[in-house]
Amino acid sequence: MIKEVATFIKDHTAGLVIGDTLQVGHRPQDAPDICDTVLESSGGSVIFDLPERADVVFQVLSRAKTYFTARARAWAIYDAIFRDWTYGAANFTLPVVDAAYEAMIIEPLATPQYIRTDEKLRYEFSTNYLMKIKKL
């Protein structure tokens, strides 16, 4: 599922390259200073009576050498997921990587939030999303 989300983000945000400026699942030590990472988060739920349904939480971390670059990256992804009404934040099929899923809705749990500077003084923003999906 996390691969499908990353592919959706890449397809709707200019200049992101999976494995370089867009990391998936974890951020390697040698990742570029300016990058975004899509992470699986705890939380979410499954629907007992509907085994094809799930509510999945994921996180996007945006990192850059300046506060405003990290902020702009986080907001660009937020806008691509939640505000791009061309594709919408509801009722679209995620790009097929491992399996086909319909994103019934993706809701940010909050707007992008500044969280810290890391040990190399790169600025980081975090945004968490709740995605209600069903397997097709």
Residue pairs with C-beta under 8 A, 6 or more apart in sequence:
1 40
1 56
1 98
1 101
1 133
2 24
2 25
2 38
2 39
2 40
2 58
3 24
3 97
3 98
4 94
4 95
4 96
4 97
4 98
4 101
5 38
5 58
5 94
5 131
6 18
6 22
6 24
6 38
7 18
7 94
7 95
7 97
8 81
8 94
8 95
8 103
9 16
9 22
9 36
9 38
9 60
9 77
9 80
9 81
10 16
10 17
10 18
10 22
11 95
12 80
12 81
12 84
12 87
13 76
13 77
13 80
14 76
15 21
16 22
16 36
18 24
20 32
20 35
21 32
21 34
21 35
21 36
22 35
22 36
22 37
22 38
23 31
23 35
23 36
23 37
23 38
24 37
24 38
25 38
25 39
25 40
26 37
26 39
27 35
27 37
27 61
27 63
31 37
33 63
33 64
33 65
33 120
33 122
34 63
34 64
34 65
34 69
34 73
35 62
35 63
36 60
36 61
36 62
36 63
36 73
36 74
36 77
37 60
37 61
37 63
38 58
38 59
38 60
39 58
39 59
39 60
39 61
40 56
40 58
40 59
41 57
41 58
41 59
41 128
42 57
43 57
43 130
44 54
44 55
44 56
44 57
44 130
45 54
45 55
46 53
46 54
46 55
47 53
47 54
47 55
50 134
52 134
52 135
53 132
53 133
53 134
54 132
54 133
54 134
55 130
55 131
55 132
55 133
56 130
56 131
56 133
57 109
57 128
57 129
57 130
57 131
58 128
58 129
58 131
59 126
59 127
59 128
59 129
60 74
60 77
60 126
60 127
60 129
61 124
61 125
61 126
62 70
62 71
62 73
62 74
62 77
62 112
62 124
62 125
62 126
62 127
63 70
63 118
63 122
63 123
63 124
63 125
64 70
64 73
64 122
64 123
65 122
65 123
66 123
67 114
67 123
69 123
70 114
70 122
70 123
70 124
70 125
71 112
71 114
71 123
71 125
73 125
74 112
74 125
74 126
74 127
75 112
77 127
78 108
78 111
78 112
78 127
81 89
81 106
81 108
81 129
82 89
82 106
82 107
82 108
83 89
89 103
89 105
89 106
89 107
90 103
90 104
90 105
90 106
91 102
91 103
91 104
91 105
92 102
92 103
93 100
93 101
93 102
93 103
93 136
94 100
94 101
94 102
94 103
94 133
99 135
99 136
100 135
100 136
101 133
101 134
101 135
101 136
102 133
102 134
102 136
103 131
103 132
103 133
104 132
104 133
104 134
105 131
105 132
106 129
106 130
106 131
106 132
107 129
107 130
107 131
107 132
108 127
108 128
108 129
108 130
109 127
109 128
109 129
109 130
110 127
110 128
111 127
112 125
112 126
112 127
113 125
113 126
113 127
114 123
114 124
114 125
115 124
115 125
115 126
116 123
116 124
117 123
117 124
118 124
